């Protein structure tokens, strides 16, 4: 099977592929935007420009406050704090783009409750890892993103997921992927006769699961337009 490249790193930097997906028989065109939580400002401006041209946005984001989610996001929020990185957090004003938005993600309470049910060893490891990873990300700056690669094939880490890691990844990725795929299935069903562009704006780590779900709905990637996310230093 030929892999669909989602995020690619090279000597010029790290770039993300905006994936155009269609299915035989027509219906909504699905444009998948693999997002990085931290990138060059120009990346977000280009994505914003393209989103304004779409008819519907399906956007990632834990709904409401989440104590656990807030702690986990510190692992990447520290990168822009390093002034030398030249990077910023995602600052796209999704609510002000003039395009309807669907937000099918977990609520903050659901995420915190799910984390609370994880094995104590998993929770202990997570809390211990957050400050260590955060410090490493701060000093690495943009270098932390310049070796990123993502495609739609199962990764070695996915294949080797142990019991505790599997439960954590189920909460972090799988359950949230199921929510967005349920929303997409409803959109495809309810608007099957409409020629609209539906943008799926989710973190790059979610995109392999989202693509696999779209394949089951009859969609295939027909083109990819690259957007530079983090230029090389």
N, CA, C and O of each residue as an XYZ file, in Angstrom:
932
protein
N       0.838     -1.196      0.000
C       0.000      0.000      0.000
C       0.873      1.247      0.000
O       1.837      1.336      0.760
N       0.535      2.203     -0.849
C       1.282      3.446     -0.922
C       0.766      4.399      0.158
O      -0.437      4.638      0.264
N       1.682      4.934      0.950
C       1.282      5.828      2.039
C       0.901      7.193      1.490
O       1.501      7.685      0.534
N      -0.105      7.794      2.110
C      -0.450      9.189      1.847
C       0.320     10.039      2.847
O       0.106      9.938      4.055
N       1.213     10.873      2.339
C       2.019     11.709      3.221
C       1.175     12.856      3.754
O       0.526     13.564      2.984
N       1.183     13.038      5.064
C       0.363     14.048      5.728
C       1.229     15.211      6.200
O       0.900     16.372      5.958
N       2.321     14.903      6.866
C       3.305     15.897      7.279
C       4.663     15.391      6.838
O       4.987     14.218      7.019
N       5.452     16.274      6.262
C       6.752     15.877      5.709
C       7.824     16.870      6.132
O       7.606     18.081      6.108
N       8.970     16.356      6.516
C      10.108     17.202      6.868
C      11.255     16.950      5.894
O      11.501     15.816      5.485
N      11.948     18.022      5.532
C      13.084     17.925      4.622
C      14.062     19.038      4.960
O      13.928     19.698      5.990
N      15.041     19.245      4.096
C      16.043     20.272      4.357
C      15.437     21.681      4.331
O      16.025     22.619      4.870
N      14.261     21.829      3.704
C      13.655     23.160      3.629
C      12.705     23.436      4.782
O      12.299     24.579      4.994
N      12.349     22.398      5.528
C      11.471     22.604      6.660
C      10.399     21.537      6.749
O      10.481     20.503      6.086
N       9.383     21.795      7.579
C       8.267     20.874      7.772
C       7.022     21.467      7.126
O       6.669     22.621      7.373
N       6.367     20.671      6.303
C       5.175     21.157      5.626
C       4.020     20.173      5.801
O       4.230     18.983      6.041
N       2.798     20.693      5.675
C       1.592     19.894      5.852
C       0.821     19.834      4.532
O       0.773     20.816      3.792
N       0.226     18.691      4.244
C      -0.513     18.494      3.003
C      -2.001     18.712      3.243
O      -2.613     18.016      4.053
N      -2.579     19.676      2.540
C      -4.032     19.838      2.554
C      -4.578     18.807      1.562
O      -4.329     18.901      0.360
N      -5.321     17.828      2.074
C      -5.727     16.664      1.296
C      -7.154     16.827      0.786
O      -8.085     17.010      1.571
N      -7.317     16.759     -0.517
C      -8.641     16.868     -1.142
C      -9.191     15.464     -1.357
O      -8.585     14.648     -2.052
N     -10.344     15.191     -0.755
C     -10.931     13.857     -0.809
C     -12.308     13.908     -1.471
O     -13.145     14.740     -1.121
N     -12.529     13.022     -2.418
C     -13.824     12.924     -3.087
C     -14.245     11.461     -3.129
O     -13.454     10.561     -2.846
N     -15.505     11.242     -3.485
C     -15.957      9.867     -3.643
C     -16.776      9.734     -4.919
O     -17.380     10.697     -5.392
N     -16.786      8.530     -5.465
C     -17.524      8.269     -6.698
C     -19.010      8.542     -6.459
O     -19.574      8.115     -5.452
N     -19.618      9.238     -7.370
C     -21.027      9.574     -7.206
C     -21.246     10.989     -6.721
O     -22.383     11.456     -6.645
N     -20.162     11.678     -6.390
C     -20.271     13.081     -6.003
C     -20.582     13.274     -4.538
O     -20.265     12.426     -3.703
N     -21.202     14.390     -4.236
C     -21.452     14.760     -2.855
C     -20.397     15.713     -2.353
O     -19.592     16.210     -3.142
N     -20.377     15.985     -1.051
C     -19.425     16.944     -0.490
C     -17.971     16.558     -0.770
O     -17.601     15.386     -0.705
N     -17.168     17.555     -1.077
C     -15.719     17.382     -1.146
C     -15.175     17.640      0.257
O     -15.513     18.644      0.883
N     -14.338     16.741      0.742
C     -13.761     16.885      2.079
C     -12.301     17.307      1.941
O     -11.497     16.609      1.323
N     -11.972     18.449      2.521
C     -10.603     18.957      2.533
C     -10.050     18.783      3.942
O     -10.544     19.395      4.889
N      -9.032     17.956      4.075
C      -8.460     17.660      5.390
C      -7.226     18.537      5.595
O      -6.269     18.482      4.822
N      -7.269     19.345      6.657
C      -6.163     20.241      6.995
C      -5.424     19.671      8.206
O      -5.902     19.824      9.330
N      -4.269     19.017      8.015
C      -3.483     18.546      9.161
C      -2.835     19.752      9.853
O      -2.045     20.477      9.250
N      -3.177     19.947     11.106
C      -2.713     21.134     11.814
C      -1.605     20.794     12.801
O      -1.565     19.705     13.373
N      -0.704     21.760     12.984
C       0.277     21.725     14.054
C      -0.162     22.754     15.084
O      -0.580     23.855     14.725
N      -0.071     22.407     16.352
C      -0.508     23.336     17.397
C       0.404     24.545     17.492
O       0.011     25.594     18.003
N       1.630     24.391     16.995
C       2.609     25.477     16.974
C       3.260     25.477     15.600
O       3.677     24.428     15.107
N       3.351     26.656     14.975
C       3.942     26.749     13.639
C       4.301     28.207     13.353
O       4.113     29.082     14.198
N       4.815     28.450     12.159
C       5.120     29.820     11.745
C       3.819     30.587     11.531
O       2.831     29.991     11.100
N       3.785     31.885     11.816
C       2.549     32.670     11.627
C       2.002     32.570     10.208
O       0.787     32.558     10.010
N       2.892     32.499      9.220
C       2.466     32.437      7.824
C       1.649     31.177      7.528
O       0.781     31.184      6.655
N       1.932     30.106      8.253
C       1.174     28.866      8.069
C      -0.292     29.087      8.422
O      -1.181     28.700      7.664
N      -0.544     29.703      9.564
C      -1.925     29.924      9.987
C      -2.653     30.911      9.090
O      -3.857     30.782      8.870
N      -1.930     31.896      8.572
C      -2.587     32.852      7.676
C      -3.019     32.163      6.367
O      -4.099     32.444      5.849
N      -2.187     31.276      5.842
C      -2.539     30.580      4.609
C      -3.700     29.620      4.837
O      -4.612     29.542      4.015
N      -3.670     28.887      5.950
C      -4.790     27.997      6.256
C      -6.063     28.806      6.434
O      -7.122     28.416      5.942
N      -5.968     29.929      7.134
C      -7.132     30.796      7.324
C      -7.706     31.234      5.979
O      -8.923     31.222      5.793
N      -6.848     31.618      5.050
C      -7.308     32.056      3.730
C      -8.094     30.944      3.036
O      -9.149     31.187      2.451
N      -7.567     29.731      3.110
C      -8.237     28.619      2.443
C      -9.554     28.255      3.129
O     -10.519     27.885      2.461
N      -9.597     28.356      4.446
C     -10.821     28.012      5.174
C     -11.961     28.962      4.830
O     -13.121     28.550      4.786
N     -11.643     30.215      4.588
C     -12.685     31.193      4.238
C     -13.380     30.832      2.928
O     -14.490     31.297      2.672
N     -12.745     30.014      2.102
C     -13.319     29.627      0.824
C     -14.164     28.365      0.915
O     -14.749     27.938     -0.081
N     -14.232     27.761      2.104
C     -15.003     26.528      2.298
C     -16.444     26.851      2.702
O     -16.775     27.993      3.021
N     -17.289     25.821      2.682
C     -18.705     25.993      3.002
C     -19.061     25.533      4.408
O     -20.085     25.945      4.953
N     -18.230     24.688      5.000
C     -18.484     24.169      6.342
C     -17.149     23.754      6.953
O     -16.301     23.175      6.274
N     -16.967     24.055      8.241
C     -15.741     23.682      8.945
C     -16.060     22.682     10.053
O     -16.992     22.874     10.834
N     -15.276     21.623     10.107
C     -15.343     20.657     11.210
C     -14.034     20.805     11.969
O     -12.975     20.419     11.474
N     -14.107     21.367     13.178
C     -12.909     21.853     13.856
C     -12.666     21.106     15.169
O     -13.590     20.863     15.945
N     -11.401     20.751     15.395
C     -10.976     20.108     16.640
C     -11.003     21.098     17.793
O     -10.847     22.304     17.602
N     -11.201     20.572     18.978
C     -11.080     21.397     20.174
C     -11.913     20.849     21.308
O     -13.133     20.738     21.188
N     -11.262     20.501     22.421
C     -12.002     20.076     23.603
C     -12.987     21.180     23.966
O     -12.612     22.350     24.044
N     -14.241     20.810     24.187
C     -15.300     21.783     24.421
C     -15.399     22.086     25.911
O     -15.731     21.206     26.705
N     -15.113     23.326     26.291
C     -15.141     23.694     27.703
C     -13.794     23.460     28.358
O     -12.847     23.002     27.718
N     -13.719     23.777     29.631
C     -12.461     23.672     30.371
C     -12.118     22.226     30.680
O     -12.993     21.411     30.972
N     -10.832     21.925     30.611
C     -10.323     20.608     30.976
C      -9.009     20.800     31.718
O      -8.036     21.287     31.143
N      -8.975     20.421     32.989
C      -7.757     20.557     33.784
C      -6.641     19.698     33.193
O      -5.493     20.133     33.108
N      -6.984     18.485     32.788
C      -5.980     17.576     32.235
C      -5.510     18.084     30.871
O      -4.312     18.119     30.590
N      -6.466     18.476     30.031
C      -6.098     18.974     28.708
C      -5.223     20.207     28.792
O      -4.277     20.357     28.018
N      -5.536     21.098     29.734
C      -4.725     22.298     29.909
C      -3.297     21.973     30.284
O      -2.361     22.627     29.824
N      -3.126     20.950     31.131
C      -1.772     20.558     31.529
C      -1.013     19.940     30.366
O       0.172     20.217     30.180
N      -1.687     19.105     29.584
C      -1.017     18.440     28.468
C      -0.583     19.431     27.392
O       0.449     19.239     26.749
N      -1.371     20.495     27.193
C      -1.018     21.457     26.148
C       0.215     22.284     26.499
O       0.803     22.917     25.622
N       0.607     22.287     27.759
C       1.813     23.038     28.116
C       3.048     22.459     27.443
O       4.056     23.150     27.299
N       2.980     21.182     27.025
C       4.144     20.555     26.400
C       4.504     21.192     25.071
O       5.648     21.097     24.628
N       3.531     21.846     24.422
C       3.869     22.551     23.182
C       3.727     24.061     23.306
O       4.317     24.802     22.521
N       2.951     24.528     24.281
C       2.776     25.970     24.437
C       4.073     26.674     24.832
O       4.211     27.882     24.642
N       5.018     25.919     25.379
C       6.273     26.537     25.799
C       7.164     26.874     24.608
O       8.087     27.679     24.740
N       6.904     26.270     23.439
C       7.782     26.526     22.292
C       7.764     28.000     21.887
O       8.836     28.581     21.718
N       6.584     28.641     21.721
C       6.602     30.065     21.376
C       7.208     30.946     22.463
O       7.629     32.069     22.186
N       7.256     30.445     23.702
C       7.873     31.222     24.767
C       9.364     31.409     24.544
O       9.969     32.342     25.071
N       9.948     30.518     23.760
C      11.343     30.664     23.350
C      11.362     31.618     22.152
O      11.050     31.211     21.033
N      11.723     32.869     22.379
C      11.650     33.897     21.333
C      12.430     33.523     20.088
O      12.088     33.959     18.989
N      13.470     32.726     20.243
C      14.280     32.349     19.090
C      13.554     31.405     18.137
O      13.974     31.236     16.993
N      12.468     30.792     18.600
C      11.765     29.826     17.750
C      11.054     30.511     16.588
O      10.956     29.939     15.502
N      10.559     31.723     16.801
C       9.816     32.419     15.759
C       8.456     31.799     15.476
O       7.830     32.116     14.464
N       7.992     30.919     16.357
C       6.738     30.213     16.147
C       5.643     30.746     17.068
O       5.922     31.385     18.082
N       4.408     30.474     16.699
C       3.257     30.922     17.491
C       2.267     29.765     17.615
O       2.336     28.789     16.869
N       1.346     29.895     18.573
C       0.243     28.946     18.673
C      -0.779     29.238     17.589
O      -0.812     30.332     17.026
N      -1.609     28.249     17.306
C      -2.699     28.418     16.348
C      -3.568     29.593     16.787
O      -4.186     29.550     17.851
N      -3.615     30.640     15.967
C      -4.389     31.833     16.307
C      -5.465     32.125     15.265
O      -5.909     33.265     15.128
N      -5.883     31.094     14.534
C      -6.926     31.288     13.521
C      -8.251     31.616     14.222
O      -8.671     30.871     15.107
N      -8.916     32.714     13.846
C     -10.188     33.099     14.477
C     -11.359     32.327     13.860
O     -12.145     32.887     13.096
N     -11.464     31.059     14.193
C     -12.433     30.187     13.533
C     -13.858     30.741     13.573
O     -14.590     30.626     12.590
N     -14.253     31.329     14.678
C     -15.622     31.834     14.816
C     -15.879     33.074     13.979
O     -17.032     33.467     13.800
N     -14.832     33.696     13.465
C     -14.987     34.946     12.721
C     -14.695     34.796     11.231
O     -14.500     35.793     10.536
N     -14.665     33.579     10.744
C     -14.322     33.356      9.337
C     -15.530     33.494      8.416
O     -15.380     33.518      7.194
N     -16.714     33.585      8.991
C     -17.907     33.688      8.167
C     -18.337     32.366      7.561
O     -19.074     32.346      6.576
N     -17.878     31.246      8.148
C     -18.207     29.910      7.660
C     -18.803     29.112      8.823
O     -18.248     29.146      9.921
N     -19.916     28.394      8.617
C     -20.492     27.583      9.698
C     -19.491     26.572     10.248
O     -18.674     26.024      9.508
N     -19.567     26.333     11.566
C     -18.609     25.455     12.235
C     -19.335     24.326     12.956
O     -20.369     24.538     13.590
N     -18.777     23.125     12.846
C     -19.206     21.971     13.642
C     -18.043     21.594     14.543
O     -16.911     21.474     14.075
N     -18.311     21.403     15.837
C     -17.253     21.040     16.800
C     -17.661     19.744     17.506
O     -18.332     19.783     18.538
N     -17.256     18.598     16.950
C     -17.716     17.310     17.484
C     -16.831     16.692     18.563
O     -17.022     15.527     18.914
N     -15.879     17.437     19.091
C     -14.881     16.879     20.010
C     -15.510     16.523     21.356
O     -16.680     16.815     21.601
N     -14.721     15.890     22.222
C     -15.139     15.605     23.589
C     -15.309     16.902     24.365
O     -14.703     17.920     24.030
N     -16.134     16.862     25.403
C     -16.203     17.994     26.321
C     -15.048     17.886     27.310
O     -14.434     16.829     27.458
N     -14.764     18.993     27.981
C     -13.708     18.978     28.987
C     -13.996     17.982     30.096
O     -13.092     17.288     30.563
N     -15.255     17.908     30.522
C     -15.631     16.964     31.576
C     -15.436     15.526     31.113
O     -14.969     14.684     31.880
N     -15.794     15.239     29.856
C     -15.620     13.878     29.335
C     -14.143     13.511     29.282
O     -13.769     12.384     29.606
N     -13.310     14.451     28.878
C     -11.882     14.173     28.776
C     -11.284     13.934     30.162
O     -10.527     12.983     30.359
N     -11.624     14.797     31.119
C     -11.096     14.635     32.475
C     -11.598     13.348     33.121
O     -10.852     12.665     33.822
N     -12.862     13.023     32.880
C     -13.418     11.784     33.435
C     -12.719     10.569     32.830
O     -12.399      9.615     33.539
N     -12.483     10.606     31.522
C     -11.791      9.502     30.871
C     -10.379      9.337     31.391
O      -9.918      8.212     31.588
N      -9.680     10.450     31.619
C      -8.323     10.383     32.157
C      -8.348      9.802     33.573
O      -7.466      9.031     33.952
N      -9.357     10.178     34.342
C      -9.455      9.682     35.711
C      -9.638      8.182     35.801
O      -9.330      7.583     36.832
N     -10.138      7.560     34.735
C     -10.372      6.119     34.722
C      -9.157      5.331     34.218
O      -9.180      4.101     34.211
N      -8.108      6.026     33.803
C      -6.921      5.333     33.327
C      -6.196      4.659     34.483
O      -6.350      5.082     35.629
N      -5.406      3.615     34.211
C      -4.614      2.969     35.264
C      -3.710      3.984     35.963
O      -3.221      4.925     35.338
N      -3.494      3.787     37.257
C      -2.732      4.781     38.026
C      -1.310      4.923     37.500
O      -0.730      6.005     37.587
N      -0.735      3.852     36.956
C       0.620      3.943     36.416
C       0.656      4.879     35.200
O       1.609      5.635     35.010
N      -0.382      4.814     34.399
C      -0.455      5.685     33.223
C      -0.566      7.136     33.637
O       0.104      8.004     33.077
N      -1.416      7.399     34.620
C      -1.595      8.774     35.093
C      -0.310      9.296     35.735
O       0.067     10.449     35.522
N       0.356      8.461     36.512
C       1.600      8.871     37.155
C       2.667      9.191     36.117
O       3.370     10.195     36.227
N       2.783      8.331     35.108
C       3.771      8.560     34.054
C       3.464      9.855     33.309
O       4.374     10.621     32.995
N       2.184     10.102     33.026
C       1.790     11.307     32.294
C       2.165     12.558     33.058
O       2.776     13.470     32.500
N       1.802     12.612     34.336
C       2.094     13.814     35.133
C       3.594     14.014     35.308
O       4.070     15.148     35.373
N       4.346     12.902     35.385
C       5.797     13.028     35.524
C       6.437     13.490     34.212
O       7.455     14.182     34.220
N       5.831     13.100     33.086
C       6.424     13.418     31.784
C       6.175     14.856     31.357
O       6.994     15.435     30.643
N       5.055     15.445     31.781
C       4.692     16.781     31.308
C       5.796     17.814     31.540
O       6.182     18.484     30.582
N       6.332     17.986     32.763
C       7.379     18.998     32.943
C       8.667     18.674     32.197
O       9.348     19.577     31.711
N       9.003     17.394     32.104
C      10.227     17.003     31.399
C      10.109     17.327     29.911
O      11.020     17.910     29.323
N       8.983     16.946     29.305
C       8.766     17.211     27.886
C       8.690     18.715     27.633
O       9.216     19.208     26.635
N       8.036     19.438     28.536
C       7.886     20.885     28.356
C       9.239     21.580     28.326
O       9.482     22.436     27.475
N      10.113     21.217     29.244
C      11.444     21.826     29.279
C      12.207     21.491     27.997
O      12.862     22.351     27.408
N      12.114     20.236     27.579
C      12.802     19.839     26.356
C      12.294     20.591     25.140
O      13.080     20.991     24.281
N      10.976     20.786     25.063
C      10.395     21.504     23.941
C      10.825     22.969     23.937
O      11.085     23.544     22.880
N      10.896     23.561     25.111
C      11.295     24.966     25.197
C      12.686     25.174     24.610
O      12.896     26.083     23.807
N      13.626     24.337     25.008
C      14.995     24.517     24.546
C      15.180     24.041     23.101
O      16.056     24.534     22.391
N      14.363     23.093     22.674
C      14.475     22.621     21.288
C      13.910     23.654     20.319
O      14.389     23.781     19.192
N      12.869     24.406     20.768
C      12.271     25.403     19.891
C      11.743     24.774     18.610
O      11.090     23.731     18.648
N      12.022     25.402     17.487
C      11.499     24.890     16.223
C      12.115     23.563     15.828
O      11.555     22.845     15.000
N      13.272     23.222     16.412
C      13.883     21.934     16.079
C      12.978     20.775     16.472
O      13.070     19.687     15.905
N      12.093     21.015     17.455
C      11.183     19.954     17.898
C      10.196     19.559     16.800
O       9.626     18.468     16.845
N       9.992     20.433     15.819
C       9.005     20.182     14.772
C       9.667     19.904     13.430
O       8.998     19.462     12.495
N      10.952     20.153     13.318
C      11.625     20.036     12.022
C      11.972     18.603     11.622
O      12.565     18.388     10.565
N      11.614     17.633     12.440
C      11.831     16.235     12.042
C      10.534     15.442     12.093
O      10.547     14.223     12.267
N       9.406     16.145     11.939
C       8.094     15.517     12.069
C       7.680     14.860     10.763
O       7.793     15.463      9.696
N       7.199     13.620     10.844
C       6.694     12.900      9.681
C       5.399     12.190     10.089
O       5.351     11.525     11.124
N       4.356     12.332      9.276
C       3.083     11.651      9.528
C       2.537     11.163      8.195
O       2.527     11.904      7.213
N       2.073      9.885      8.162
C       1.349      9.382      6.993
C       0.171      8.543      7.469
O      -0.047      8.403      8.673
N      -0.592      7.985      6.529
C      -1.823      7.295      6.907
C      -1.632      5.817      7.208
O      -2.612      5.117      7.462
N      -0.390      5.320      7.188
C      -0.134      3.937      7.533
C       0.059      3.785      9.041
O       0.514      4.722      9.697
N      -0.281      2.617      9.604
C      -0.041      2.409     11.040
C       1.428      2.604     11.376
O       2.302      2.088     10.681
N       1.699      3.346     12.437
C       3.073      3.588     12.849
C       3.567      2.445     13.728
O       2.780      1.637     14.221
N       4.880      2.390     13.916
C       5.459      1.358     14.778
C       4.935      1.509     16.204
O       4.685      0.511     16.880
N       4.768      2.754     16.668
C       4.278      2.966     18.027
C       2.836      2.486     18.163
O       2.455      1.972     19.215
N       2.024      2.648     17.103
C       0.649      2.152     17.154
C       0.632      0.634     17.234
O      -0.162      0.051     17.972
N       1.509      0.001     16.475
C       1.548     -1.452     16.451
C       2.007     -2.027     17.792
O       1.645     -3.148     18.149
N       2.807     -1.254     18.529
C       3.374     -1.756     19.778
C       2.651     -1.230     21.012
O       3.143     -1.397     22.127
N       1.497     -0.600     20.834
C       0.784     -0.035     21.963
C       0.484     -1.112     23.004
O      -0.169     -2.112     22.706
N       0.968     -0.897     24.224
C       0.679     -1.817     25.315
C      -0.652     -1.475     25.952
O      -1.320     -0.529     25.535
N      -1.037     -2.233     26.952
C      -2.354     -2.067     27.568
C      -2.548     -0.666     28.113
O      -3.543     -0.015     27.796
N      -1.606     -0.183     28.938
C      -1.761      1.139     29.539
C      -1.700      2.243     28.491
O      -2.514      3.166     28.510
N      -0.732      2.152     27.574
C      -0.614      3.155     26.524
C      -1.834      3.121     25.621
O      -2.292      4.162     25.149
N      -2.363      1.926     25.380
C      -3.521      1.791     24.513
C      -4.716      2.554     25.089
O      -5.440      3.214     24.345
N      -4.927      2.472     26.386
C      -6.044      3.168     27.011
C      -5.853      4.678     26.926
O      -6.816      5.413     26.704
N      -4.634      5.139     27.098
C      -4.370      6.571     27.021
C      -4.575      7.075     25.596
O      -5.186      8.124     25.393
N      -4.069      6.336     24.607
C      -4.222      6.751     23.225
C      -5.668      6.646     22.768
O      -6.104      7.404     21.901
N      -6.407      5.720     23.342
C      -7.829      5.634     23.037
C      -8.527      6.928     23.436
O      -9.380      7.430     22.705
N      -8.163      7.464     24.595
C      -8.750      8.724     25.059
C      -8.243      9.898     24.235
O      -9.028     10.746     23.810
N      -6.951      9.950     24.010
C      -6.333     11.101     23.346
C      -6.671     11.167     21.864
O      -6.852     12.255     21.316
N      -6.758      9.998     21.202
C      -6.958      9.977     19.754
C      -8.243      9.253     19.335
O      -9.120      9.848     18.709
N      -8.347      7.969     19.684
C      -9.375      7.123     19.090
C     -10.799      7.607     19.363
O     -11.605      7.710     18.439
N     -11.112      7.904     20.628
C     -12.469      8.341     20.950
C     -12.804      9.663     20.272
O     -13.946      9.889     19.871
N     -11.824     10.519     20.148
C     -12.053     11.811     19.497
C     -12.162     11.654     17.985
O     -12.923     12.373     17.337
N     -11.401     10.714     17.422
C     -11.537     10.418     15.998
C     -12.936      9.883     15.690
O     -13.519     10.222     14.661
N     -13.468      9.055     16.576
C     -14.809      8.514     16.371
C     -15.848      9.626     16.327
O     -16.796      9.563     15.544
N     -15.674     10.642     17.163
C     -16.625     11.759     17.184
C     -16.613     12.509     15.850
O     -17.669     12.805     15.290
N     -15.427     12.811     15.352
C     -15.363     13.584     14.106
C     -15.855     12.742     12.932
O     -16.481     13.277     12.016
N     -15.587     11.446     12.940
C     -16.047     10.597     11.844
C     -17.560     10.426     11.866
O     -18.188     10.337     10.811
N     -18.151     10.380     13.054
C     -19.615     10.335     13.149
C     -20.217     11.609     12.565
O     -21.210     11.562     11.839
N     -19.599     12.753     12.892
C     -20.078     14.032     12.366
C     -19.943     14.073     10.846
O     -20.852     14.537     10.157
N     -18.821     13.592     10.318
C     -18.611     13.592      8.863
C     -19.600     12.669      8.157
O     -20.110     13.003      7.088
N     -19.873     11.508      8.755
C     -20.836     10.585      8.156
C     -22.212     11.229      8.063
O     -22.922     11.046      7.074
N     -22.589     11.982      9.090
C     -23.888     12.662      9.083
C     -23.925     13.756      8.018
O     -24.930     13.925      7.326
N     -22.829     14.491      7.891
C     -22.767     15.551      6.874
C     -22.875     14.954      5.477
O     -23.625     15.450      4.636
N     -22.120     13.883      5.237
C     -22.136     13.237      3.923
C     -23.526     12.704      3.612
O     -23.985     12.794      2.473
N     -24.205     12.147      4.620
C     -25.550     11.599      4.411
C     -26.575     12.713      4.177
O     -27.372     12.653      3.241
N     -26.540     13.725      5.043
C     -27.564     14.758      4.993
C     -27.388     15.729      3.824
O     -28.356     16.345      3.380
N     -26.167     15.867      3.330
C     -25.896     16.845      2.276
C     -25.310     16.173      1.034
O     -24.497     16.747      0.309
N     -25.755     14.942      0.822
C     -25.208     14.125     -0.268
C     -25.431     14.740     -1.638
O     -24.658     14.474     -2.559
N     -26.464     15.553     -1.798
C     -26.778     16.130     -3.103
C     -26.137     17.504     -3.316
O     -26.296     18.113     -4.373
N     -25.416     17.982     -2.305
C     -24.854     19.329     -2.383
C     -23.383     19.290     -2.786
O     -22.618     18.433     -2.345
N     -23.017     20.228     -3.623
C     -21.621     20.373     -4.031
C     -20.974     21.414     -3.119
O     -20.897     22.595     -3.459
N     -20.521     20.963     -1.977
C     -19.923     21.855     -0.991
C     -18.535     21.356     -0.623
O     -18.218     20.176     -0.777
N     -17.714     22.280     -0.134
C     -16.385     21.947      0.377
C     -16.441     21.937      1.895
O     -16.715     22.959      2.524
N     -16.180     20.778      2.476
C     -16.179     20.607      3.930
C     -14.734     20.507      4.405
O     -14.016     19.584      4.019
N     -14.305     21.448      5.237
C     -12.938     21.439      5.751
C     -12.903     20.719      7.098
O     -13.699     21.014      7.989
N     -11.986     19.785      7.236
C     -11.758     19.093      8.506
C     -10.435     19.609      9.050
O      -9.375     19.338      8.486
N     -10.501     20.354     10.152
C      -9.334     21.046     10.685
C      -8.950     20.385     12.002
O      -9.467     20.750     13.058
N      -8.047     19.418     11.941
C      -7.679     18.632     13.114
C      -6.163     18.479     13.184
O      -5.463     18.569     12.175
N      -5.675     18.244     14.401
C      -4.255     18.017     14.598
C      -3.760     16.884     13.716
O      -4.485     15.922     13.462
N      -2.513     17.003     13.248
C      -1.966     16.023     12.308
C      -2.018     14.603     12.853
O      -2.163     13.652     12.085
N      -1.903     14.449     14.168
C      -1.952     13.116     14.758
C      -3.294     12.436     14.599
O      -3.371     11.208     14.638
N      -4.356     13.211     14.419
C      -5.689     12.648     14.213
C      -5.940     12.273     12.758
O      -6.823     11.463     12.475
N      -5.187     12.840     11.844
C      -5.506     12.702     10.426
C      -5.422     11.266      9.912
O      -6.277     10.888      9.111
N      -4.444     10.431     10.318
C      -4.468      9.043      9.839
C      -5.781      8.337     10.159
O      -6.339      7.655      9.299
N      -6.282      8.490     11.389
C      -7.551      7.865     11.753
C      -8.717      8.445     10.986
O      -9.630      7.717     10.596
N      -8.698      9.760     10.765
C      -9.771     10.407     10.010
C      -9.772      9.913      8.558
O     -10.835      9.644      7.997
N      -8.600      9.794      7.956
C      -8.528      9.306      6.579
C      -9.042      7.873      6.474
O      -9.765      7.539      5.535
N      -8.675      7.034      7.424
C      -9.143      5.645      7.375
C     -10.665      5.593      7.470
O     -11.301      4.765      6.819
N     -11.251      6.477      8.282
C     -12.700      6.540      8.371
C     -13.325      7.033      7.077
O     -14.361      6.523      6.650
N     -12.695      8.028      6.447
C     -13.201      8.530      5.173
C     -13.129      7.467      4.082
O     -14.013      7.385      3.229
N     -12.070      6.650      4.110
C     -11.959      5.570      3.130
C     -13.171      4.632      3.239
O     -13.689      4.159      2.227
N     -13.613      4.370      4.468
C     -14.770      3.487      4.672
C     -16.059      4.125      4.152
O     -17.017      3.424      3.828
N     -16.077      5.451      4.074
C     -17.247      6.157      3.535
C     -17.177      6.282      2.013
O     -18.040      6.899      1.389
N     -16.142      5.689      1.432
C     -16.011      5.713     -0.021
C     -15.135      6.825     -0.555
O     -15.033      6.997     -1.769
N     -14.500      7.582      0.320
C     -13.660      8.692     -0.116
C     -12.249      8.218     -0.436
O     -11.768      7.221      0.103
N     -11.603      8.956     -1.324
C     -10.197      8.729     -1.646
C      -9.500     10.079     -1.786
O     -10.116     11.065     -2.193
N      -8.232     10.117     -1.453
C      -7.440     11.337     -1.626
C      -7.139     11.494     -3.107
O      -6.552     10.605     -3.724
N      -7.539     12.621     -3.678
C      -7.322     12.843     -5.112
C      -6.231     13.875     -5.386
O      -5.704     13.936     -6.497
N      -5.889     14.682     -4.391
C      -4.805     15.649     -4.579
C      -4.332     16.143     -3.227
O      -5.019     15.990     -2.216
N      -3.148     16.739     -3.223
C      -2.575     17.291     -1.991
C      -1.843     18.582     -2.333
O      -1.024     18.623     -3.252
N      -2.146     19.626     -1.589
C      -1.459     20.901     -1.757
C      -0.646     21.175     -0.492
O      -1.192     21.214      0.611
N       0.645     21.363     -0.660
C       1.528     21.510      0.487
C       1.550     22.948      0.993
O       1.568     23.901      0.214
N       1.548     23.078      2.321
C       1.671     24.386      2.970
C       2.832     24.299      3.958
O       2.849     23.430      4.830
N       3.803     25.206      3.817
C       4.951     25.201      4.712
C       4.504     25.621      6.121
O       3.895     26.674      6.308
N       4.820     24.781      7.088
C       4.429     25.049      8.463
C       5.570     25.632      9.272
O       5.374     26.585     10.026
N       6.766     25.067      9.123
C       7.937     25.525      9.862
C       9.140     25.506      8.928
O       9.707     24.440      8.687
N       9.540     26.642      8.403
C      10.731     26.678      7.546
C      11.980     26.270      8.330
O      12.070     26.485      9.538
N      12.927     25.687      7.626
C      14.189     25.326      8.269
C      14.904     26.579      8.769
O      14.727     27.669      8.226
N      15.711     26.406      9.810
C      16.436     27.544     10.391
C      17.516     28.019      9.447
O      18.235     28.969      9.759
